[in-house]
Amino acid sequence: MTAQEQNLNFDTPVSRIGTGSLKWDWAVKRGAPEGALPLWVADMDFRTSSFVADAIKERAEEAIFGYTEADDAYFEALSSWYERHHNWRIDPNSVIITPGVVFALAAAVRAFTEEGDGVLVTGPVYYPFYEVIRDNGRKVVNVPLLSDENGQYHFDEAGIEKALEENNVPLFLLCNPHNPGGRVWTREELARIGRICARHHVLVVSDEIHDDLVLDPSIQQQVFRSCDPSFPAFTITCTSASKTFNLAGLQVSNIIIENEPLERRFRQEVSAMGYSQQNTLGLVATRAAYAHGEEWYQGMLSYIRGNLDYTERFVKDNIKGVRLIRPEGTYLAWLDCRELHLTADELDDLFLNKAKIFLDSGRIFGKDGEGYQRINLACTRATLTEALTRLQRAVEELH
């Protein structure tokens, strides 16, 4: 393993074309025209920490990739990271490893609800939330978030209380930090929502995959289960190094359940879905990232903060009718395009076919996302500049 971090120049372009990249190679098959710049799906165009790469190379040299389990060193790296960054010393006995957070969401829906039950979401929200509910025969109970004058989202607490009173809702899928809006919920907000759920005996599945990606240095990410001493008893916390260190393709997530009966039931469901041993290189990469990736992580975070500042200025100064809702967390920004007065189809056409940039259409995040587009800021400044310039030209032609 190298003595110091090597991959700290985030301006260095890395061609992902021809690598099977979902983001780049499959964009056309996902509806983008030829030549469209892809700033859609949430992965980075940055090389991950050289410590992660070196750990994978070292393991690859053994040339044996048999069944593998997470060992004590893995859990020590995980627990130490969360203790340093989130003031939470995770008990290894409470960790269930899955091949992804979406897999875990589906397992929770199947384990803790019955067909026909309602599952609470607060739209607009990460679109697989809707899919794992509907595809498993459950009902989406959506209480839309409220938007203030700055475009920042807030929970409709009265609406959530009413929805839980009027529907059979055993489960709430919480997005913390919020995707696509970028809110990093405060401790007070989460505590109030948690107490509402406790009163109605609702389990909370907290998707905290973006928990390390706080863009506002004055804000602290709040682990939902830590907002009240009673919350661990009814919380399932979903975490992963995949967003923080760009490891999504290695498919390792850590799901923490501190209530033993809930943990047993969840493990049974994971087993029933046919999953047991984890991705060998995913375990190696996650351990190395949490144990040795601090310098890379801080550098990446600083670069994305710079990209956000740049994007905010560019949009404000050059793109009339589009407003960037400044995210507090994630590396995804929510573009409010409603002042362009376009239909959802017209807005998608503007971005895809006129600007030739492939973002995530707001409509996929639910009806509450119509009129918005989500842009991925985890790319080189040059790529970002080209995308924003294309959008500027397209909007000027529209006006």
Contacts in CASP RR format, 6 or more apart in sequence:
PFRMAT RR
TARGET T0000
AUTHOR 0000-0000-0000
METHOD contacts of the structure
MODEL  1
MTAQEQNLNFDTPVSRIGTGSLKWDWAVKRGAPEGALPLWVADMDFRTSS
FVADAIKERAEEAIFGYTEADDAYFEALSSWYERHHNWRIDPNSVIITPG
VVFALAAAVRAFTEEGDGVLVTGPVYYPFYEVIRDNGRKVVNVPLLSDEN
GQYHFDEAGIEKALEENNVPLFLLCNPHNPGGRVWTREELARIGRICARH
HVLVVSDEIHDDLVLDPSIQQQVFRSCDPSFPAFTITCTSASKTFNLAGL
QVSNIIIENEPLERRFRQEVSAMGYSQQNTLGLVATRAAYAHGEEWYQGM
LSYIRGNLDYTERFVKDNIKGVRLIRPEGTYLAWLDCRELHLTADELDDL
FLNKAKIFLDSGRIFGKDGEGYQRINLACTRATLTEALTRLQRAVEELH
1 51 0 8 1.000
1 54 0 8 1.000
1 55 0 8 1.000
1 58 0 8 1.000
1 288 0 8 1.000
1 292 0 8 1.000
2 50 0 8 1.000
2 51 0 8 1.000
2 54 0 8 1.000
4 295 0 8 1.000
5 49 0 8 1.000
5 50 0 8 1.000
5 51 0 8 1.000
5 293 0 8 1.000
5 295 0 8 1.000
5 296 0 8 1.000
6 50 0 8 1.000
7 46 0 8 1.000
7 47 0 8 1.000
7 48 0 8 1.000
7 49 0 8 1.000
7 50 0 8 1.000
7 53 0 8 1.000
7 296 0 8 1.000
8 295 0 8 1.000
8 296 0 8 1.000
8 299 0 8 1.000
10 46 0 8 1.000
10 299 0 8 1.000
10 300 0 8 1.000
10 303 0 8 1.000
10 380 0 8 1.000
11 380 0 8 1.000
11 381 0 8 1.000
11 382 0 8 1.000
12 47 0 8 1.000
12 380 0 8 1.000
13 45 0 8 1.000
13 380 0 8 1.000
13 382 0 8 1.000
13 383 0 8 1.000
14 45 0 8 1.000
14 46 0 8 1.000
14 47 0 8 1.000
16 23 0 8 1.000
16 24 0 8 1.000
16 25 0 8 1.000
16 45 0 8 1.000
17 24 0 8 1.000
17 25 0 8 1.000
18 24 0 8 1.000
18 25 0 8 1.000
19 25 0 8 1.000
20 26 0 8 1.000
22 41 0 8 1.000
22 43 0 8 1.000
23 38 0 8 1.000
23 40 0 8 1.000
23 41 0 8 1.000
23 43 0 8 1.000
23 45 0 8 1.000
24 38 0 8 1.000
27 36 0 8 1.000
27 38 0 8 1.000
27 40 0 8 1.000
27 358 0 8 1.000
28 34 0 8 1.000
28 36 0 8 1.000
30 40 0 8 1.000
30 358 0 8 1.000
31 352 0 8 1.000
31 358 0 8 1.000
32 38 0 8 1.000
32 352 0 8 1.000
32 358 0 8 1.000
33 352 0 8 1.000
33 353 0 8 1.000
33 356 0 8 1.000
35 356 0 8 1.000
36 352 0 8 1.000
36 356 0 8 1.000
36 357 0 8 1.000
36 358 0 8 1.000
37 356 0 8 1.000
37 357 0 8 1.000
37 358 0 8 1.000
37 383 0 8 1.000
37 386 0 8 1.000
37 387 0 8 1.000
37 390 0 8 1.000
38 358 0 8 1.000
39 357 0 8 1.000
39 358 0 8 1.000
39 359 0 8 1.000
39 375 0 8 1.000
39 376 0 8 1.000
39 377 0 8 1.000
39 379 0 8 1.000
39 383 0 8 1.000
39 384 0 8 1.000
39 387 0 8 1.000
40 358 0 8 1.000
40 359 0 8 1.000
40 360 0 8 1.000
40 374 0 8 1.000
40 376 0 8 1.000
41 360 0 8 1.000
41 376 0 8 1.000
42 179 0 8 1.000
42 243 0 8 1.000
42 248 0 8 1.000
42 330 0 8 1.000
42 331 0 8 1.000
42 332 0 8 1.000
42 376 0 8 1.000
42 378 0 8 1.000
43 246 0 8 1.000
43 248 0 8 1.000
43 376 0 8 1.000
43 378 0 8 1.000
44 246 0 8 1.000
44 300 0 8 1.000
44 331 0 8 1.000
44 378 0 8 1.000
44 379 0 8 1.000
45 378 0 8 1.000
45 379 0 8 1.000
45 380 0 8 1.000
45 383 0 8 1.000
46 246 0 8 1.000
46 300 0 8 1.000
46 303 0 8 1.000
46 378 0 8 1.000
47 53 0 8 1.000
48 245 0 8 1.000
48 246 0 8 1.000
48 247 0 8 1.000
48 285 0 8 1.000
48 289 0 8 1.000
48 296 0 8 1.000
49 245 0 8 1.000
49 288 0 8 1.000
49 289 0 8 1.000
49 292 0 8 1.000
49 293 0 8 1.000
49 295 0 8 1.000
49 296 0 8 1.000
49 297 0 8 1.000
50 296 0 8 1.000
51 288 0 8 1.000
51 289 0 8 1.000
51 291 0 8 1.000
51 292 0 8 1.000
51 293 0 8 1.000
51 296 0 8 1.000
52 245 0 8 1.000
52 247 0 8 1.000
52 285 0 8 1.000
52 288 0 8 1.000
52 289 0 8 1.000
52 292 0 8 1.000
52 293 0 8 1.000
54 288 0 8 1.000
55 284 0 8 1.000
55 285 0 8 1.000
55 287 0 8 1.000
55 288 0 8 1.000
56 281 0 8 1.000
56 284 0 8 1.000
56 285 0 8 1.000
56 288 0 8 1.000
59 280 0 8 1.000
59 281 0 8 1.000
59 284 0 8 1.000
60 281 0 8 1.000
65 280 0 8 1.000
65 281 0 8 1.000
66 280 0 8 1.000
67 277 0 8 1.000
68 277 0 8 1.000
68 278 0 8 1.000
68 280 0 8 1.000
68 283 0 8 1.000
69 277 0 8 1.000
69 278 0 8 1.000
70 95 0 8 1.000
70 97 0 8 1.000
70 278 0 8 1.000
70 283 0 8 1.000
72 92 0 8 1.000
73 287 0 8 1.000
73 291 0 8 1.000
74 283 0 8 1.000
74 286 0 8 1.000
74 287 0 8 1.000
75 90 0 8 1.000
75 92 0 8 1.000
75 95 0 8 1.000
77 286 0 8 1.000
77 287 0 8 1.000
77 288 0 8 1.000
77 290 0 8 1.000
77 291 0 8 1.000
78 90 0 8 1.000
78 92 0 8 1.000
78 95 0 8 1.000
78 254 0 8 1.000
78 286 0 8 1.000
78 287 0 8 1.000
78 290 0 8 1.000
79 89 0 8 1.000
79 90 0 8 1.000
79 91 0 8 1.000
79 92 0 8 1.000
80 290 0 8 1.000
80 291 0 8 1.000
81 290 0 8 1.000
81 291 0 8 1.000
82 88 0 8 1.000
82 89 0 8 1.000
82 90 0 8 1.000
82 239 0 8 1.000
83 89 0 8 1.000
83 90 0 8 1.000
85 212 0 8 1.000
86 211 0 8 1.000
86 221 0 8 1.000
86 223 0 8 1.000
86 226 0 8 1.000
87 223 0 8 1.000
87 226 0 8 1.000
88 223 0 8 1.000
88 225 0 8 1.000
88 226 0 8 1.000
90 254 0 8 1.000
90 256 0 8 1.000
91 258 0 8 1.000
94 256 0 8 1.000
94 257 0 8 1.000
94 258 0 8 1.000
94 263 0 8 1.000
95 254 0 8 1.000
95 255 0 8 1.000
95 256 0 8 1.000
96 104 0 8 1.000
96 254 0 8 1.000
96 255 0 8 1.000
96 256 0 8 1.000
96 257 0 8 1.000
96 263 0 8 1.000
96 266 0 8 1.000
96 267 0 8 1.000
96 270 0 8 1.000
97 252 0 8 1.000
97 253 0 8 1.000
97 254 0 8 1.000
97 255 0 8 1.000
97 278 0 8 1.000
97 283 0 8 1.000
98 104 0 8 1.000
98 107 0 8 1.000
98 253 0 8 1.000
98 255 0 8 1.000
98 270 0 8 1.000
98 275 0 8 1.000
99 251 0 8 1.000
99 252 0 8 1.000
99 253 0 8 1.000
99 275 0 8 1.000
99 278 0 8 1.000
99 279 0 8 1.000
100 240 0 8 1.000
100 242 0 8 1.000
100 251 0 8 1.000
100 252 0 8 1.000
100 253 0 8 1.000
101 207 0 8 1.000
101 209 0 8 1.000
101 238 0 8 1.000
101 239 0 8 1.000
101 240 0 8 1.000
101 242 0 8 1.000
101 253 0 8 1.000
101 255 0 8 1.000
102 128 0 8 1.000
102 132 0 8 1.000
103 253 0 8 1.000
103 273 0 8 1.000
103 275 0 8 1.000
104 205 0 8 1.000
104 236 0 8 1.000
104 238 0 8 1.000
104 253 0 8 1.000
104 255 0 8 1.000
105 128 0 8 1.000
105 129 0 8 1.000
105 132 0 8 1.000
105 173 0 8 1.000
105 205 0 8 1.000
105 207 0 8 1.000
105 238 0 8 1.000
106 132 0 8 1.000
106 135 0 8 1.000
106 136 0 8 1.000
106 273 0 8 1.000
107 266 0 8 1.000
107 269 0 8 1.000
107 270 0 8 1.000
107 273 0 8 1.000
108 171 0 8 1.000
108 203 0 8 1.000
108 205 0 8 1.000
108 236 0 8 1.000
108 266 0 8 1.000
108 269 0 8 1.000
109 119 0 8 1.000
109 132 0 8 1.000
109 133 0 8 1.000
109 136 0 8 1.000
109 138 0 8 1.000
109 171 0 8 1.000
110 136 0 8 1.000
110 269 0 8 1.000
110 273 0 8 1.000
111 265 0 8 1.000
111 266 0 8 1.000
111 268 0 8 1.000
111 269 0 8 1.000
112 170 0 8 1.000
112 171 0 8 1.000
112 203 0 8 1.000
112 262 0 8 1.000
112 265 0 8 1.000
113 119 0 8 1.000
113 136 0 8 1.000
113 138 0 8 1.000
113 170 0 8 1.000
113 171 0 8 1.000
115 136 0 8 1.000
115 137 0 8 1.000
115 138 0 8 1.000
116 137 0 8 1.000
116 138 0 8 1.000
116 139 0 8 1.000
116 168 0 8 1.000
117 138 0 8 1.000
117 139 0 8 1.000
117 168 0 8 1.000
117 169 0 8 1.000
117 170 0 8 1.000
117 171 0 8 1.000
118 133 0 8 1.000
118 138 0 8 1.000
118 139 0 8 1.000
118 140 0 8 1.000
118 141 0 8 1.000
118 167 0 8 1.000
118 168 0 8 1.000
118 169 0 8 1.000
118 170 0 8 1.000
118 171 0 8 1.000
119 133 0 8 1.000
119 138 0 8 1.000
119 139 0 8 1.000
119 140 0 8 1.000
119 141 0 8 1.000
119 169 0 8 1.000
119 170 0 8 1.000
119 171 0 8 1.000
119 172 0 8 1.000
119 173 0 8 1.000
120 141 0 8 1.000
120 142 0 8 1.000
120 143 0 8 1.000
120 160 0 8 1.000
120 163 0 8 1.000
120 164 0 8 1.000
120 169 0 8 1.000
120 171 0 8 1.000
120 172 0 8 1.000
120 173 0 8 1.000
120 202 0 8 1.000
121 129 0 8 1.000
121 130 0 8 1.000
121 133 0 8 1.000
121 140 0 8 1.000
121 141 0 8 1.000
121 142 0 8 1.000
121 143 0 8 1.000
121 172 0 8 1.000
121 173 0 8 1.000
122 142 0 8 1.000
122 143 0 8 1.000
122 144 0 8 1.000
122 145 0 8 1.000
122 155 0 8 1.000
122 156 0 8 1.000
122 160 0 8 1.000
122 174 0 8 1.000
122 175 0 8 1.000
123 142 0 8 1.000
123 143 0 8 1.000
123 144 0 8 1.000
123 145 0 8 1.000
123 365 0 8 1.000
123 366 0 8 1.000
123 368 0 8 1.000
123 369 0 8 1.000
124 144 0 8 1.000
124 145 0 8 1.000
124 180 0 8 1.000
124 181 0 8 1.000
124 362 0 8 1.000
124 365 0 8 1.000
124 366 0 8 1.000
124 368 0 8 1.000
124 369 0 8 1.000
124 372 0 8 1.000
125 173 0 8 1.000
125 175 0 8 1.000
125 178 0 8 1.000
125 179 0 8 1.000
125 180 0 8 1.000
125 365 0 8 1.000
125 366 0 8 1.000
126 175 0 8 1.000
126 179 0 8 1.000
126 180 0 8 1.000
126 207 0 8 1.000
126 365 0 8 1.000
127 364 0 8 1.000
127 365 0 8 1.000
127 366 0 8 1.000
129 173 0 8 1.000
129 175 0 8 1.000
129 207 0 8 1.000
130 140 0 8 1.000
130 366 0 8 1.000
132 173 0 8 1.000
133 139 0 8 1.000
133 140 0 8 1.000
133 173 0 8 1.000
134 140 0 8 1.000
139 167 0 8 1.000
141 163 0 8 1.000
141 167 0 8 1.000
141 169 0 8 1.000
142 366 0 8 1.000
142 368 0 8 1.000
143 156 0 8 1.000
143 159 0 8 1.000
143 160 0 8 1.000
143 163 0 8 1.000
144 156 0 8 1.000
144 368 0 8 1.000
145 153 0 8 1.000
145 154 0 8 1.000
145 155 0 8 1.000
145 156 0 8 1.000
145 178 0 8 1.000
145 368 0 8 1.000
146 153 0 8 1.000
146 154 0 8 1.000
146 155 0 8 1.000
146 156 0 8 1.000
147 153 0 8 1.000
147 154 0 8 1.000
148 154 0 8 1.000
150 325 0 8 1.000
150 326 0 8 1.000
151 323 0 8 1.000
151 325 0 8 1.000
151 336 0 8 1.000
152 183 0 8 1.000
152 325 0 8 1.000
153 178 0 8 1.000
153 181 0 8 1.000
153 182 0 8 1.000
153 183 0 8 1.000
154 183 0 8 1.000
154 189 0 8 1.000
155 185 0 8 1.000
155 189 0 8 1.000
155 192 0 8 1.000
155 193 0 8 1.000
157 192 0 8 1.000
157 193 0 8 1.000
157 196 0 8 1.000
160 193 0 8 1.000
160 196 0 8 1.000
161 196 0 8 1.000
163 169 0 8 1.000
164 196 0 8 1.000
164 197 0 8 1.000
164 200 0 8 1.000
164 202 0 8 1.000
165 200 0 8 1.000
169 200 0 8 1.000
169 202 0 8 1.000
170 201 0 8 1.000
170 202 0 8 1.000
170 203 0 8 1.000
171 202 0 8 1.000
171 203 0 8 1.000
171 204 0 8 1.000
171 205 0 8 1.000
172 197 0 8 1.000
172 202 0 8 1.000
172 203 0 8 1.000
172 204 0 8 1.000
172 205 0 8 1.000
173 205 0 8 1.000
173 207 0 8 1.000
174 193 0 8 1.000
174 204 0 8 1.000
174 205 0 8 1.000
174 206 0 8 1.000
174 207 0 8 1.000
174 224 0 8 1.000
175 207 0 8 1.000
176 185 0 8 1.000
176 190 0 8 1.000
176 206 0 8 1.000
176 207 0 8 1.000
176 208 0 8 1.000
176 211 0 8 1.000
176 222 0 8 1.000
176 224 0 8 1.000
177 183 0 8 1.000
177 184 0 8 1.000
177 185 0 8 1.000
177 208 0 8 1.000
177 210 0 8 1.000
177 211 0 8 1.000
177 213 0 8 1.000
177 214 0 8 1.000
177 221 0 8 1.000
177 328 0 8 1.000
177 329 0 8 1.000
177 330 0 8 1.000
178 184 0 8 1.000
178 185 0 8 1.000
178 330 0 8 1.000
179 210 0 8 1.000
179 330 0 8 1.000
179 332 0 8 1.000
180 330 0 8 1.000
180 332 0 8 1.000
180 334 0 8 1.000
180 360 0 8 1.000
180 362 0 8 1.000
180 365 0 8 1.000
180 369 0 8 1.000
180 372 0 8 1.000
180 374 0 8 1.000
181 325 0 8 1.000
181 327 0 8 1.000
181 330 0 8 1.000
181 332 0 8 1.000
181 334 0 8 1.000
182 325 0 8 1.000
182 327 0 8 1.000
182 328 0 8 1.000
182 329 0 8 1.000
182 330 0 8 1.000
182 332 0 8 1.000
182 333 0 8 1.000
182 334 0 8 1.000
183 327 0 8 1.000
183 328 0 8 1.000
183 329 0 8 1.000
184 214 0 8 1.000
184 216 0 8 1.000
184 219 0 8 1.000
184 221 0 8 1.000
184 222 0 8 1.000
184 328 0 8 1.000
184 329 0 8 1.000
185 222 0 8 1.000
186 222 0 8 1.000
187 222 0 8 1.000
187 227 0 8 1.000
190 222 0 8 1.000
190 224 0 8 1.000
190 227 0 8 1.000
191 227 0 8 1.000
191 228 0 8 1.000
194 204 0 8 1.000
194 224 0 8 1.000
194 227 0 8 1.000
194 228 0 8 1.000
194 231 0 8 1.000
195 228 0 8 1.000
196 202 0 8 1.000
197 203 0 8 1.000
197 204 0 8 1.000
197 234 0 8 1.000
198 230 0 8 1.000
198 231 0 8 1.000
198 234 0 8 1.000
201 234 0 8 1.000
202 234 0 8 1.000
203 234 0 8 1.000
203 235 0 8 1.000
203 236 0 8 1.000
203 262 0 8 1.000
204 224 0 8 1.000
204 231 0 8 1.000
204 234 0 8 1.000
204 235 0 8 1.000
204 236 0 8 1.000
205 235 0 8 1.000
205 236 0 8 1.000
205 238 0 8 1.000
206 223 0 8 1.000
206 224 0 8 1.000
206 225 0 8 1.000
206 235 0 8 1.000
206 236 0 8 1.000
206 237 0 8 1.000
206 238 0 8 1.000
207 238 0 8 1.000
208 221 0 8 1.000
208 223 0 8 1.000
208 224 0 8 1.000
208 237 0 8 1.000
208 238 0 8 1.000
208 239 0 8 1.000
209 238 0 8 1.000
209 239 0 8 1.000
209 240 0 8 1.000
209 242 0 8 1.000
209 243 0 8 1.000
209 253 0 8 1.000
210 243 0 8 1.000
210 329 0 8 1.000
210 330 0 8 1.000
211 221 0 8 1.000
211 223 0 8 1.000
211 239 0 8 1.000
212 221 0 8 1.000
212 243 0 8 1.000
212 244 0 8 1.000
212 297 0 8 1.000
212 301 0 8 1.000
213 243 0 8 1.000
213 244 0 8 1.000
213 301 0 8 1.000
213 304 0 8 1.000
213 329 0 8 1.000
213 330 0 8 1.000
213 331 0 8 1.000
214 220 0 8 1.000
214 221 0 8 1.000
214 328 0 8 1.000
214 329 0 8 1.000
215 301 0 8 1.000
215 304 0 8 1.000
215 305 0 8 1.000
215 308 0 8 1.000
215 327 0 8 1.000
215 328 0 8 1.000
215 329 0 8 1.000
215 330 0 8 1.000
215 331 0 8 1.000
216 328 0 8 1.000
216 329 0 8 1.000
219 328 0 8 1.000
219 329 0 8 1.000
221 329 0 8 1.000
223 237 0 8 1.000
224 231 0 8 1.000
224 235 0 8 1.000
224 237 0 8 1.000
225 231 0 8 1.000
225 232 0 8 1.000
225 235 0 8 1.000
225 237 0 8 1.000
225 256 0 8 1.000
225 258 0 8 1.000
232 258 0 8 1.000
232 259 0 8 1.000
233 258 0 8 1.000
233 259 0 8 1.000
234 259 0 8 1.000
234 262 0 8 1.000
235 257 0 8 1.000
235 258 0 8 1.000
236 255 0 8 1.000
236 256 0 8 1.000
236 257 0 8 1.000
236 262 0 8 1.000
236 266 0 8 1.000
237 255 0 8 1.000
237 256 0 8 1.000
237 257 0 8 1.000
238 253 0 8 1.000
238 255 0 8 1.000
239 253 0 8 1.000
239 254 0 8 1.000
239 255 0 8 1.000
239 256 0 8 1.000
240 247 0 8 1.000
240 252 0 8 1.000
240 253 0 8 1.000
240 254 0 8 1.000
240 286 0 8 1.000
241 247 0 8 1.000
241 252 0 8 1.000
241 285 0 8 1.000
241 286 0 8 1.000
241 289 0 8 1.000
241 290 0 8 1.000
242 248 0 8 1.000
242 249 0 8 1.000
242 250 0 8 1.000
242 251 0 8 1.000
242 252 0 8 1.000
242 253 0 8 1.000
243 330 0 8 1.000
243 331 0 8 1.000
244 289 0 8 1.000
244 297 0 8 1.000
245 285 0 8 1.000
245 289 0 8 1.000
245 293 0 8 1.000
245 296 0 8 1.000
245 297 0 8 1.000
246 378 0 8 1.000
247 282 0 8 1.000
247 285 0 8 1.000
247 286 0 8 1.000
247 289 0 8 1.000
250 279 0 8 1.000
250 281 0 8 1.000
250 282 0 8 1.000
250 285 0 8 1.000
250 286 0 8 1.000
251 279 0 8 1.000
251 282 0 8 1.000
252 278 0 8 1.000
252 279 0 8 1.000
252 282 0 8 1.000
252 283 0 8 1.000
252 285 0 8 1.000
252 286 0 8 1.000
254 286 0 8 1.000
255 266 0 8 1.000
257 263 0 8 1.000
257 266 0 8 1.000
300 378 0 8 1.000
304 331 0 8 1.000
304 377 0 8 1.000
304 378 0 8 1.000
307 331 0 8 1.000
307 377 0 8 1.000
307 378 0 8 1.000
307 379 0 8 1.000
307 381 0 8 1.000
307 384 0 8 1.000
308 326 0 8 1.000
308 327 0 8 1.000
308 333 0 8 1.000
308 377 0 8 1.000
310 381 0 8 1.000
310 384 0 8 1.000
310 385 0 8 1.000
311 324 0 8 1.000
311 333 0 8 1.000
311 375 0 8 1.000
311 377 0 8 1.000
311 384 0 8 1.000
311 388 0 8 1.000
312 324 0 8 1.000
312 326 0 8 1.000
314 385 0 8 1.000
314 388 0 8 1.000
314 392 0 8 1.000
315 322 0 8 1.000
315 323 0 8 1.000
315 324 0 8 1.000
315 335 0 8 1.000
315 388 0 8 1.000
316 323 0 8 1.000
316 324 0 8 1.000
318 388 0 8 1.000
318 392 0 8 1.000
319 388 0 8 1.000
319 391 0 8 1.000
319 392 0 8 1.000
319 395 0 8 1.000
320 395 0 8 1.000
320 399 0 8 1.000
321 337 0 8 1.000
321 339 0 8 1.000
321 340 0 8 1.000
321 395 0 8 1.000
322 335 0 8 1.000
322 336 0 8 1.000
322 337 0 8 1.000
322 339 0 8 1.000
322 340 0 8 1.000
322 391 0 8 1.000
322 395 0 8 1.000
323 335 0 8 1.000
323 336 0 8 1.000
323 339 0 8 1.000
324 333 0 8 1.000
324 334 0 8 1.000
324 335 0 8 1.000
324 336 0 8 1.000
325 333 0 8 1.000
325 334 0 8 1.000
325 335 0 8 1.000
325 336 0 8 1.000
326 333 0 8 1.000
327 333 0 8 1.000
327 334 0 8 1.000
331 376 0 8 1.000
331 377 0 8 1.000
331 378 0 8 1.000
332 374 0 8 1.000
332 375 0 8 1.000
332 376 0 8 1.000
332 377 0 8 1.000
333 374 0 8 1.000
333 375 0 8 1.000
333 377 0 8 1.000
334 372 0 8 1.000
334 373 0 8 1.000
334 374 0 8 1.000
335 359 0 8 1.000
335 372 0 8 1.000
335 373 0 8 1.000
335 374 0 8 1.000
335 375 0 8 1.000
336 371 0 8 1.000
336 372 0 8 1.000
337 347 0 8 1.000
337 371 0 8 1.000
337 372 0 8 1.000
337 373 0 8 1.000
338 371 0 8 1.000
338 372 0 8 1.000
340 347 0 8 1.000
340 350 0 8 1.000
340 395 0 8 1.000
340 398 0 8 1.000
342 350 0 8 1.000
342 371 0 8 1.000
344 361 0 8 1.000
344 363 0 8 1.000
344 370 0 8 1.000
344 371 0 8 1.000
347 361 0 8 1.000
347 371 0 8 1.000
347 373 0 8 1.000
348 361 0 8 1.000
348 363 0 8 1.000
350 394 0 8 1.000
350 395 0 8 1.000
350 398 0 8 1.000
351 357 0 8 1.000
351 358 0 8 1.000
351 359 0 8 1.000
351 361 0 8 1.000
351 373 0 8 1.000
351 391 0 8 1.000
351 394 0 8 1.000
352 358 0 8 1.000
354 394 0 8 1.000
354 397 0 8 1.000
354 398 0 8 1.000
355 387 0 8 1.000
355 390 0 8 1.000
355 391 0 8 1.000
355 393 0 8 1.000
355 394 0 8 1.000
355 395 0 8 1.000
356 390 0 8 1.000
357 387 0 8 1.000
357 390 0 8 1.000
357 391 0 8 1.000
359 373 0 8 1.000
359 374 0 8 1.000
359 375 0 8 1.000
359 376 0 8 1.000
360 373 0 8 1.000
360 374 0 8 1.000
360 376 0 8 1.000
361 373 0 8 1.000
361 374 0 8 1.000
362 369 0 8 1.000
362 370 0 8 1.000
362 371 0 8 1.000
362 372 0 8 1.000
362 373 0 8 1.000
362 374 0 8 1.000
363 369 0 8 1.000
363 370 0 8 1.000
363 371 0 8 1.000
365 372 0 8 1.000
365 374 0 8 1.000
375 387 0 8 1.000
377 384 0 8 1.000
END
